[in-house]
Amino acid sequence: MAKILIIEDEKNLARFVQLELQHENYETVVENNGRKGLDRALNENFDAILLDLMLPDLNGLEIARRVRQSKTTPIIMMTARDSVIDRVSGLDHGADDYIVKPFAIEELLARLRAVLRRVKIEKEAQNVTVAKQQTVKFKDLTIETANRIVHRGDGKAIDLTKREYNLLMTLIHNKNNVVSRDELLNKIWGPESNIETNVVEVYVRYLRNKIDVPGRPSYIKTVRGTGYMVRDEDDDKE
């Protein structure tokens, strides 16, 4: 159920809009004062704001401007002022839409549905993008980067330490390129570490023991005298 904040000083109009929204199964909150409305808008979570332009204590343009500084809540401005300048000013201050009084409630409901639908589509697109960014695939390994979980193709989780995970991700990010032992030391242990390069060999062995499948080529290829790499195609196990 979407939650709508109505900031309108005409109490009869505010009550009418509230009842109509409630009839459409929206949850509503009404404020008749500009400053109180701003406090509600900033300190509570709403799916949309219906905002009058002329309000006591604080006008709608200033409310929209302040809300937009910290939130992306859709704002539909409701006002009797219908000049082009007024419309442009409202949109420039952060309103998403503008409806002129007196209006048909059907039009207001349609505009509200439109902004809520747009927000839903944008959120779904963002979620898809984030999901793609949080999942890395290499051969039959799937890495969930947000929680550092590695799965094999059969769904079995592979328990890696922080450094083993960082070693794997460094090699995958440099796929098909050799990463030297010094580079791995610098990226995983830090440039100020006094660790010998043979520690890298130890951790590569640990990682191979966890991710490699017995009888199949290793994921990690040793490049003699240089470093390590992972490749798209299989190589003979070192």
N, C-alpha and C positions, 0 to 999 in steps of 0.2 A: 504494500500500500504506500503510495507516494505521499510525502508530507509537504504541505504547502503553507508558506507564510504569507499572510495578507496584511499589508501595511496600508491602511486607508482610514482617513479621519472622518469620512461620511459614514456614520455608524449604520444607517439603514442600508446603504450600498454594501458595506463590508459584511453585514449580516446576511444580505441576500446572496452575495457571492459565496460566502461560507456554506450556507445551506445547500446551494446548488452543487458545490464541490463535494460536500458530504454525501449528497444523493448519488454522486458518481463514484463513491467509495474512496475519496481522498481524505487523508487526515489533515486537519486544518488548525492553524493558530492565527489569531487576529490581534493586531496592535493598531491603536488609533493615533499613536504619537510617534513622530519620526525618530527621536532619540531612543525610545524604548524598542522600536522596530529594528533599529540598527544593532542594538545590544543583542536582541534575539537572533538576528541574522548572523552575527559574528560568533556567538557562543553556542549555538545549536546547529544541528545538521538538518537542512531542508533540501528537498528535491527541486524546488522552484520557489521564487518569490514573486508575488503580485504586488507591484509598488506604485502607489499614487505619487504624483509629482509634487503637488502643493500640500505640505504637511506641517503641523505645528512643531516647533523646536528645531527641526532639521528637514530640509527639503529632499525630495526623491533623488535629485541629481547627485547630491552629496552622499546620500546613502549608497547609491549604486557605485559611486567612485570608491568609497571606503570598502565596501564588500568586495569589489573586484581586486583590491590590493592583496587580498589574502585567500579569496575563494573563487571558485568557478561556477557557483550556483546559478542556474539560469534565472534571469530577471525579465519579467514582462512589465513594462511601464504602462500604467493606466492614467490618462489625463484628458482634460477637456481642451488642452492646448494642442492644436493640430497643424500648426504651420510647419513648413519644411525645416526651418531653423530649429524649432522645438524637437522635432523628430530626430534630426541629426545630432543635436546636443544630447538627447537621451541615449542614443546608440553610442556616441563617443564616450559617454561617462560609464559605459559598461552594460547597458541594457541589451538583451538579446532580441527583444521584440517590443512592439509599441502598439497599444490599442486606444482609440479615442472614445471618450465618453460623449454621449450615452452609447453603449454598445449592446449588441445582442449577446446574451449569455452563451448561446451556441458558438458564436465566433470566439469568445474568450476560451471556452473549453477546447475548441479546435486548435487554437494557438498554443494552449497549454500542452495538449497532447503532442503537438508538433515538436516543441522544445524538449519535452521529456523523451520522445522517440529519438531525436537527434543525439541527446546525451547518452542514451542507451547504446546506440550504434557506435558512438565514439569510444565508449568504455569497452565494448566488446572488441573493437579493433585494437585498442591498447592492450587488452588482455592477451589477444593472440600474439601481438608483437612481443610482449614480455615473456610469454610462454616459449616463443621461438628463441629468444635471447637466453633463456634459462636452461635450454636443453642443447647439449652438444653430442653429436654422434660420431663415432669412429669405428668402422667395421661393425662388429656385433656388440660394441660397448655403447651405452647411453649414459651420459653424465648430466645430472641435474645440478647445475652450477649454483642455484640459490641455496641448496642445503648440502652440497658436496657429496651427493650419493652417486655411486657408480653401479650400474646394472649391466649384466650380460644379456644377450638376446633372449635367453630363456626366462628373464625376469629375476634371476638370482642376484642379490646384492653383494657387492665386493667391499669389504671393510678396509679402507685405506686410512693411514695416519695423515695428518695435515701435510707433512713434507712429501709423502708418497703421492698424495693427490696433486700437490703443486708441481711435482716432477712430471706426472702424467700430463697435466694440462699445459705445461710449458712445451713439452714435446709435441702435443697435438696442435697447439697454436703455431708451431713451427714445422708443421707436417711437410714431409718430403725435403726438408733441409736439415743439414747436420748442425746440432747444437753442441758446442765444445763443453768440456768439463768445467772450464773456468766460467763460462757463461751460466751454466747451471748452478754453480756455487754462488755466483753473484745474484742470480734471480731468486734462488730458494733460501739460501742462508744469509744473504746480504753482503754488500761490498766490504763491510768492516769485519767480517768473520775471519778467524784464523784457522779454519778447517782445511785439512789437506784434501786434494782432489780425489784421493782414493775413497773418500767417504761417498762420493757420487757413485762409484762402482758398487759400493755396498747397498746403497738405496735403490739402484737400478736392479740389483739382484732381488732385493725385497719385493720391489714392484712386479718384476717378472713372475716371481713365485705366486703372486696373488692374481694377476690378470691373465697370464698365459694359460692356454689349454694344453695339457699333456699330449704329446704326439703331433701337435700342430706348430707351425712357425711362430716364433716369438713376435709379439707386437713391436718390440724395441730392437732395432738393429744396432750393433756396435760397429762404428767406423774406426778401424784400427788407427791408434795414434792421434785421433782427432776428438771423437765424442760419440754422440748417440743421435738416432733419428727414428721416427716412425714414418711408414710409407703406406700409401693406399694399397699397393700390391704386396703380396706375401714374399718373404725371402726365407732362405734357409735359416733355421734357428742357430744363433751363435752359441 
